[in-house]
Amino acid sequence: MKEMLQKTNGIVFRFTRYGDTSIIVNIFTELFGLQSYIVNGVRSSAARGKMALYQPLNLLEMVVYYHENRSIKRIKEVKCFHPYHSIPTDVRKSAIAMFLDELLNKCVKDDSHSRELYHFMAEALIQLDNLTEGFENFHLVFMIRLSRLLGFGIHSVEDVSTSYLAEEAAREKFSRLIHADFADQVPVSLEQRRIILDLLLKFYASHFESLGEFKSVAVLREVFAE
């Protein structure tokens, strides 16, 4: 197959340093799913801040060289089409974004349903950036809705083991979150939020053997306990 130039949008998942001045960046693209790109010279003094483009969860508009059989590809043109205005400066949103980035890196591995999954993630991140209040449960609603796109969706309380929801109030709040949109303000206490997050993490772990520990959970709990 011949290498082709393709336009696609994408979401940065993570990058790793490569050599003295380059990086390999994993980007979930609208057209091709999760892809790896080498970006040369981006860490050099002459790059003039271009590393900022490849920070986790940045939303990019790209022209890429696509070849189906190459595991690491190249980017011809790139720009950020939605620079975040509140996620980097609001400590609560930053904590949520850190958790979402860790979740996506652990759970989104291939190119199935790439367009639908890309649009869900991009629209959710833009909504988080634009919300001014009532986003404390954002990560919980995100996990519930993401699970449906990953093929093991939560549609009712009964879809999840409810041994952790012995308290009727927590069950009722969880049920409301299952049917909530990101902007819906469901009053959830700190303890209920902890219980529901633990439940969702255990549910995800039952579908991903290598899910492991989430380092960002401690940050989330510290920030929202203030």
N, C-alpha and C positions, 0 to 999 in steps of 0.2 A: 504493500500500500504506500502510495506517495504521501509525503508530508504536505499538509494543507494549512493555510491560515484560516483561523476561525475566530469569530467574535463570540464571547461568552461572559457572563457575569459570574462572580464567585465570592465565597466567604473564606477568609483566612482561618485555618484551624491551628497551625503551629509552624514554626520554622526551626531549623537546626543550622548551626554554623558549619560552613564547608570551606576548607582551606583558610587562607589568611583574610580574604575580603569578601567571600561569597557566602550564600545561604542556599539551602534546599527548603522550599516552602510547600507545605501541604495546603491545598485550596480545594474546597468543595465547589465545583462548578455547576452551573445550571445545565449545561449540555452533556457533560462527560462524568459527572459525579466527582469522587475524590481523586485528585491528580497531584503529582509531585512535579515541581518546577525548580530548575536551578537558576539562580539570579546571580550573575557575576559582578564583582566589584561594588556591591551595594553597601559593604561595610567599610569602604575606603574613605579617606578624608575628602576625596573629590566627589563623592556621591551626594553630598549636600542634603542630608536628611532623608534620602529615599528609603531608608530602613523603616521609617514611620508608616509607609504604605503596607508593610507586611506584619503589622502587629495583630495579635489574635482577634478574630471576629470582624476585622475590617471588611467593608463591602466594596468590592472591586469591579470595575468594568475593564475587560481585557481583550487584547488581540493576541492569540497564542498560536504557536506552531504545534499542530496536532498530528501525531503518528500513533496509530493504534498499538503498535508493537514496541513502542519505546516506553520504558517505565518512568524515566525522568525527561520532562519536556522543557521547552523554553517559552518565555513570554516576550512578545515583540513590543507591545504597548500596554500601559496600565495606568489607571487613575482611580481614585476613590470617588464613588458616585454619591455617597452619603457620609460626609465627615460627622462623627458623633459630636454633639454639643454638650450633652449632660452626663453620658455614661462615664467619661474619664474624670469628671469633676465631682460627681455625687458618690460618696463612699458607699452608699447602699446599692446603687446601681452597679458600681464597679465590682462589688462582692457578688452580686447576682451574675454579672457577665463572666466573672472568673469561674463560677460554678458551671454555667452553661458551656463555657469553652471546654472545661474538663469533661463534662458529660458527653459532648459531641465527639471529642477526641477518643473517648472510650467506646462509643456505641455506633458511630457512623463510619462504616468501613468500606463500602462498595459504591457502585454507581446505579443501583436499582432505584427506580422512581426518582431520579435525580432532579428533574424539573420541579415536581411537586414538593419534594423535600427542600430544595433550594428556596423556593418561594415562601414556604412556611417559615424557615429560619430567618430569611432576610426581612420579611414583613414583621416577624416577632421582634427582631432586634431594633428595627426602626420605631416600632411602637414603644418598646422599653425606653428608647432615647427620648421619645416625645411625651411620655406620661409625666405628669407633674405631681401626682399623689396616688395613693392606693395601689402601689405596685409590690407590696410586701409578699404577696403570694404568687408573683410572676413566675418564679422558677418551678413552683408546684404545678401550675396550669401548663407550663411549657412541657414538663415531663409527661403529664397525662396526654397531651395532644401529640407529642413526639412518639409516644409508644404506639399510637395508632398507625403512624406512617412507617414505623419499623416492623409492623406486622404482628404485634402482640397487644393490641390496643385495650385500653381501659375504657369501658362504656358504662359501667355501673360498679357500685361498691362490691358486688358479689364477684366481680372479675378478679379481685385481689383478696388474698388471705386477710381476714378481718380480725385475727387474734390480737392485733395491736390496736384495734379500735373498740376496746371493751366499753369505753365511755361513749354513751349515746350521743353526746354533743359533738364529739370528734367524728363520729360516723356521719352525722348530719352535715357537718362542715365539709367533710371529704366528698360527700355526694353533691353538694353545691359546687365545689371546685371542679368536679368531673364535667359539669354542664356549663361552666363559666367561660367567659372570654377574658382576654388579658386585662381589659379595662373594667371588668366587673369587680366591685369592691365587696368581698365576702369577709365579714369580721371573724378573724381567726386569732386565738390567743397564742402567745409564744410557745406554750406547752403543746397546744394542738398542732401548731405548725411543725414543731419538732417531731411529734408522733407521726404526722402524715408524711414528712420528708423521709423519716426512717423506713416507713412502710413502702414508699415508692422506691427507695434505694434497694430494699430487699427484693421487691418485685423485679426490678431491673436485673439484679444479681442472679435471679432464677433463670434469666434468659441469656445472660452474658457471663460465662464462667470466669473470665479474666477481668471482671469489672474492677475488683480491688477497692482499696480505700480512696475516699475523696478528700484530698487535702484542703479543698476550698470550703468544705462544710463547716469547719471550725471558724473560718473567717466570717461566713454567713451568720452563724449563731452569735458571734461576738458583736458584729455590727448591728444586728437587729435586736439585741438584748439591751442596747443603750437607751 
